[in-house]
Amino acid sequence: MKRTIIELLHLVAGLVGTALIASLSVWAVPNQEDTIWTVAIGAMLIVAFMAVRPLRLAWRADHGGAAPTSTGPTPHSDGENKDSDFG
């Protein structure tokens, strides 16, 4: 459960941070309150959507499933990274 709780805390931090920035923006430009909150709610939806995969991976890792240890490209046997654009 530890990994899942950490991911949930990251999600909450992202949502609170977005709301805080929106609140400060409304304070700074009060005549644009509707527009600011519309954009902030859109950003909050994106933050929540982006948290789905890490939450699923954390849940799977906490409950005995196999979670990937790395998301990056794997080096080949000669030690060279073949996924690189630098060849």
Number of C-alpha atoms within 10 A of each C-alpha: 11 11 16 19 14 13 19 17 12 15 21 14 12 17 20 13 13 17 17 13 14 19 17 12 16 17 12 11 11 12 10 12 15 11 11 18 16 12 12 20 16 12 16 19 13 12 17 14 11 12 16 14 10 15 19 14 18 21 19 16 17 16 11 8 11 10 13 8 6 7 6 7 10 12 11 10 7 7 8 11 14 13 12 8 6 6 7
